[in-house]
Amino acid sequence: TEQEVIIPAGQTVLLDVSPPRFFLVLVQGTLVFDRRDIHLQASYIMVNQGTLQIGTEQEPFMQQAEITLYGNPDDTDLPTFGSKVIACYKCRLDMHGAPQVSWTRLAATARAGDTHIDVTDTVAWPVGSKVVLATTDYDGFTFSHTEVAQVVSVEGSGRR
């Protein structure tokens, strides 16, 4: 069965391994990701007056940090927060990865069937990463025109 982990107030835990899947990770103290590739799996991560730290602004996390949340929308274990959630109540979430351009604008309209996009800022997105092309129209909450694409290359001085 899935376990619960509680980090009490005043205690700091350095996560230096990728543990098995947990049901609940309750952080009332401090949980710090060690400087190595880490995969944390849980149904719920609740940071209650504590700190979850994956890198800092001064020292960004340059390794691979992956958090996988499990559950479905009908789960009611944490009714105030919902399912598959990193819940934060009077807490500090400190997550800083490699500095990069995380969003930019299209330099030209992306049309159906296009195999590339031109952007206004220089980017260095890794091959295999995903980008979201957000819609500029509104069709209720369906967001039917938003698309996800995978980066296969970055060319043109990082603008194509």
Short mmCIF file of the C-alpha atoms (twelve columns), coordinates in Angstrom:
data_MODEL
# 
_entry.id   MODEL 
# 
loop_
_atom_site.group_PDB 
_atom_site.id 
_atom_site.type_symbol 
_atom_site.label_atom_id 
_atom_site.label_alt_id 
_atom_site.label_comp_id 
_atom_site.label_asym_id 
_atom_site.label_seq_id 
_atom_site.Cartn_x 
_atom_site.Cartn_y 
_atom_site.Cartn_z 
_atom_site.pdbx_PDB_model_num 
ATOM 1   C CA . THR A 1   0.000   0.000  0.000   1 
ATOM 2   C CA . GLU A 2   1.058   3.571  -0.549  1 
ATOM 3   C CA . GLN A 3   2.705   5.258  2.397   1 
ATOM 4   C CA . GLU A 4   2.442   8.692  3.935   1 
ATOM 5   C CA . VAL A 5   5.475   10.821 4.740   1 
ATOM 6   C CA . ILE A 6   5.342   13.637 7.272   1 
ATOM 7   C CA . ILE A 7   8.163   16.151 7.672   1 
ATOM 8   C CA . PRO A 8   7.408   17.953 10.942  1 
ATOM 9   C CA . ALA A 9   7.994   21.641 11.609  1 
ATOM 10  C CA . GLY A 10  11.625  22.371 12.443  1 
ATOM 11  C CA . GLN A 11  12.950  19.368 10.493  1 
ATOM 12  C CA . THR A 12  14.776  19.541 7.141   1 
ATOM 13  C CA . VAL A 13  14.920  16.508 4.853   1 
ATOM 14  C CA . LEU A 14  17.360  16.291 1.925   1 
ATOM 15  C CA . LEU A 15  15.748  14.144 -0.777  1 
ATOM 16  C CA . ASP A 16  18.769  12.413 -2.326  1 
ATOM 17  C CA . VAL A 17  17.048  9.387  -3.917  1 
ATOM 18  C CA . SER A 18  13.958  8.864  -6.038  1 
ATOM 19  C CA . PRO A 19  11.670  7.169  -3.520  1 
ATOM 20  C CA . PRO A 20  8.787   4.799  -4.268  1 
ATOM 21  C CA . ARG A 21  5.352   6.295  -4.848  1 
ATOM 22  C CA . PHE A 22  3.702   7.866  -1.799  1 
ATOM 23  C CA . PHE A 23  0.059   8.554  -1.122  1 
ATOM 24  C CA . LEU A 24  0.757   11.782 0.807   1 
ATOM 25  C CA . VAL A 25  3.839   13.904 1.373   1 
ATOM 26  C CA . LEU A 26  3.063   16.389 4.144   1 
ATOM 27  C CA . VAL A 27  5.733   19.061 4.513   1 
ATOM 28  C CA . GLN A 28  5.480   21.143 7.680   1 
ATOM 29  C CA . GLY A 29  9.246   21.589 7.891   1 
ATOM 30  C CA . THR A 30  11.517  21.739 4.832   1 
ATOM 31  C CA . LEU A 31  11.959  19.328 1.916   1 
ATOM 32  C CA . VAL A 32  15.029  20.059 -0.241  1 
ATOM 33  C CA . PHE A 33  15.826  18.241 -3.504  1 
ATOM 34  C CA . ASP A 34  19.496  17.190 -3.565  1 
ATOM 35  C CA . ARG A 35  21.598  18.266 -6.558  1 
ATOM 36  C CA . ARG A 36  20.932  15.116 -8.608  1 
ATOM 37  C CA . ASP A 37  18.151  13.787 -10.831 1 
ATOM 38  C CA . ILE A 38  15.137  13.157 -8.583  1 
ATOM 39  C CA . HIS A 39  11.661  11.753 -9.326  1 
ATOM 40  C CA . LEU A 40  9.048   12.267 -6.602  1 
ATOM 41  C CA . GLN A 41  5.727   10.425 -7.043  1 
ATOM 42  C CA . ALA A 42  2.651   10.996 -4.891  1 
ATOM 43  C CA . SER A 43  -1.098  11.385 -4.964  1 
ATOM 44  C CA . TYR A 44  -0.862  14.530 -2.864  1 
ATOM 45  C CA . ILE A 45  1.918   16.856 -1.796  1 
ATOM 46  C CA . MET A 46  0.770   19.199 0.951   1 
ATOM 47  C CA . VAL A 47  3.133   21.958 2.068   1 
ATOM 48  C CA . ASN A 48  1.526   23.276 5.246   1 
ATOM 49  C CA . GLN A 49  3.483   26.199 6.723   1 
ATOM 50  C CA . GLY A 50  6.655   24.566 5.422   1 
ATOM 51  C CA . THR A 51  9.039   24.827 2.470   1 
ATOM 52  C CA . LEU A 52  9.529   22.774 -0.695  1 
ATOM 53  C CA . GLN A 53  12.843  23.758 -2.286  1 
ATOM 54  C CA . ILE A 54  14.099  22.659 -5.700  1 
ATOM 55  C CA . GLY A 55  16.978  25.030 -6.359  1 
ATOM 56  C CA . THR A 56  17.165  28.677 -5.391  1 
ATOM 57  C CA . GLU A 57  17.293  31.901 -7.329  1 
ATOM 58  C CA . GLN A 58  20.999  32.200 -6.510  1 
ATOM 59  C CA . GLU A 59  21.720  28.511 -7.267  1 
ATOM 60  C CA . PRO A 60  19.203  27.147 -9.825  1 
ATOM 61  C CA . PHE A 61  18.540  23.398 -9.960  1 
ATOM 62  C CA . MET A 62  20.422  22.251 -13.063 1 
ATOM 63  C CA . GLN A 63  19.542  18.571 -12.743 1 
ATOM 64  C CA . GLN A 64  16.263  16.868 -13.706 1 
ATOM 65  C CA . ALA A 65  13.495  17.263 -11.104 1 
ATOM 66  C CA . GLU A 66  10.318  15.367 -11.924 1 
ATOM 67  C CA . ILE A 67  7.152   15.299 -9.833  1 
ATOM 68  C CA . THR A 68  4.391   12.908 -10.885 1 
ATOM 69  C CA . LEU A 69  0.986   13.295 -9.248  1 
ATOM 70  C CA . TYR A 70  -1.563  10.462 -9.307  1 
ATOM 71  C CA . GLY A 71  -5.338  10.448 -8.914  1 
ATOM 72  C CA . ASN A 72  -8.518  11.387 -10.710 1 
ATOM 73  C CA . PRO A 73  -10.900 14.358 -10.573 1 
ATOM 74  C CA . ASP A 74  -13.366 12.458 -8.368  1 
ATOM 75  C CA . ASP A 75  -10.870 11.947 -5.525  1 
ATOM 76  C CA . THR A 76  -12.018 13.675 -2.336  1 
ATOM 77  C CA . ASP A 77  -9.136  12.911 0.023   1 
ATOM 78  C CA . LEU A 78  -8.170  16.607 0.210   1 
ATOM 79  C CA . PRO A 79  -11.541 18.241 -0.576  1 
ATOM 80  C CA . THR A 80  -10.376 21.827 -0.108  1 
ATOM 81  C CA . PHE A 81  -7.476  21.429 -2.531  1 
ATOM 82  C CA . GLY A 82  -8.690  18.866 -5.067  1 
ATOM 83  C CA . SER A 83  -6.878  15.908 -6.567  1 
ATOM 84  C CA . LYS A 84  -3.384  15.482 -8.032  1 
ATOM 85  C CA . VAL A 85  -2.155  18.595 -6.325  1 
ATOM 86  C CA . ILE A 86  0.812   20.303 -4.780  1 
ATOM 87  C CA . ALA A 87  -1.156  22.163 -2.124  1 
ATOM 88  C CA . CYS A 88  0.399   25.160 -0.444  1 
ATOM 89  C CA . TYR A 89  -1.015  26.635 2.756   1 
ATOM 90  C CA . LYS A 90  1.021   29.490 4.219   1 
ATOM 91  C CA . CYS A 91  4.062   27.888 2.648   1 
ATOM 92  C CA . ARG A 92  7.066   28.597 0.493   1 
ATOM 93  C CA . LEU A 93  7.544   26.886 -2.863  1 
ATOM 94  C CA . ASP A 94  11.054  27.642 -4.067  1 
ATOM 95  C CA . MET A 95  11.560  26.089 -7.509  1 
ATOM 96  C CA . HIS A 96  14.278  27.459 -9.768  1 
ATOM 97  C CA . GLY A 97  15.609  25.596 -12.792 1 
ATOM 98  C CA . ALA A 98  18.054  26.469 -15.519 1 
ATOM 99  C CA . PRO A 99  17.532  30.074 -16.619 1 
ATOM 100 C CA . GLN A 100 15.807  30.157 -19.993 1 
ATOM 101 C CA . VAL A 101 13.126  31.933 -21.961 1 
ATOM 102 C CA . SER A 102 9.975   30.188 -20.802 1 
ATOM 103 C CA . TRP A 103 7.586   32.050 -23.096 1 
ATOM 104 C CA . THR A 104 7.720   34.316 -26.082 1 
ATOM 105 C CA . ARG A 105 5.461   35.665 -28.805 1 
ATOM 106 C CA . LEU A 106 5.130   34.426 -32.346 1 
ATOM 107 C CA . ALA A 107 6.913   36.660 -34.856 1 
ATOM 108 C CA . ALA A 108 4.517   35.460 -37.571 1 
ATOM 109 C CA . THR A 109 1.186   33.662 -37.591 1 
ATOM 110 C CA . ALA A 110 1.467   29.881 -37.239 1 
ATOM 111 C CA . ARG A 111 -0.823  28.269 -39.795 1 
ATOM 112 C CA . ALA A 112 -2.259  24.766 -39.908 1 
ATOM 113 C CA . GLY A 113 0.336   22.396 -41.324 1 
ATOM 114 C CA . ASP A 114 3.338   24.633 -40.572 1 
ATOM 115 C CA . THR A 115 6.429   22.671 -39.544 1 
ATOM 116 C CA . HIS A 116 8.153   25.573 -37.817 1 
ATOM 117 C CA . ILE A 117 7.356   28.722 -35.884 1 
ATOM 118 C CA . ASP A 118 9.214   32.036 -35.760 1 
ATOM 119 C CA . VAL A 119 9.420   33.706 -32.347 1 
ATOM 120 C CA . THR A 120 10.393  37.196 -31.196 1 
ATOM 121 C CA . ASP A 121 12.896  36.184 -28.488 1 
ATOM 122 C CA . THR A 122 16.015  34.054 -28.747 1 
ATOM 123 C CA . VAL A 123 15.272  30.642 -27.210 1 
ATOM 124 C CA . ALA A 124 17.383  27.609 -26.341 1 
ATOM 125 C CA . TRP A 125 14.623  25.074 -25.796 1 
ATOM 126 C CA . PRO A 126 16.014  21.536 -25.589 1 
ATOM 127 C CA . VAL A 127 15.126  19.097 -28.375 1 
ATOM 128 C CA . GLY A 128 12.229  16.974 -27.167 1 
ATOM 129 C CA . SER A 129 10.746  19.663 -24.922 1 
ATOM 130 C CA . LYS A 130 7.151   20.663 -25.448 1 
ATOM 131 C CA . VAL A 131 5.763   24.090 -26.254 1 
ATOM 132 C CA . VAL A 132 2.189   25.247 -25.983 1 
ATOM 133 C CA . LEU A 133 0.836   27.437 -28.764 1 
ATOM 134 C CA . ALA A 134 -1.923  29.271 -26.965 1 
ATOM 135 C CA . THR A 135 -5.043  30.398 -28.731 1 
ATOM 136 C CA . THR A 136 -5.809  34.074 -29.143 1 
ATOM 137 C CA . ASP A 137 -9.549  33.468 -29.282 1 
ATOM 138 C CA . TYR A 138 -11.954 32.327 -26.601 1 
ATOM 139 C CA . ASP A 139 -14.359 29.448 -27.000 1 
ATOM 140 C CA . GLY A 140 -15.573 28.914 -23.453 1 
ATOM 141 C CA . PHE A 141 -13.415 26.684 -21.320 1 
ATOM 142 C CA . THR A 142 -12.614 24.216 -24.094 1 
ATOM 143 C CA . PHE A 143 -9.470  26.006 -25.322 1 
ATOM 144 C CA . SER A 144 -9.963  24.047 -28.522 1 
ATOM 145 C CA . HIS A 145 -7.448  26.007 -30.567 1 
ATOM 146 C CA . THR A 146 -4.519  25.640 -28.173 1 
ATOM 147 C CA . GLU A 147 -1.940  23.135 -29.428 1 
ATOM 148 C CA . VAL A 148 1.050   21.354 -27.947 1 
ATOM 149 C CA . ALA A 149 4.099   20.792 -30.166 1 
ATOM 150 C CA . GLN A 150 7.432   19.082 -29.582 1 
ATOM 151 C CA . VAL A 151 10.720  20.849 -30.298 1 
ATOM 152 C CA . VAL A 152 12.755  18.987 -32.948 1 
ATOM 153 C CA . SER A 153 15.362  21.718 -33.499 1 
ATOM 154 C CA . VAL A 154 16.107  25.374 -32.794 1 
ATOM 155 C CA . GLU A 155 17.545  27.314 -35.745 1 
ATOM 156 C CA . GLY A 156 17.962  30.884 -36.963 1 
ATOM 157 C CA . SER A 157 19.964  32.086 -33.939 1 
ATOM 158 C CA . GLY A 158 17.320  30.635 -31.653 1 
ATOM 159 C CA . ARG A 159 14.334  32.342 -33.261 1 
ATOM 160 C CA . ARG A 160 13.031  29.501 -35.487 1 
# 
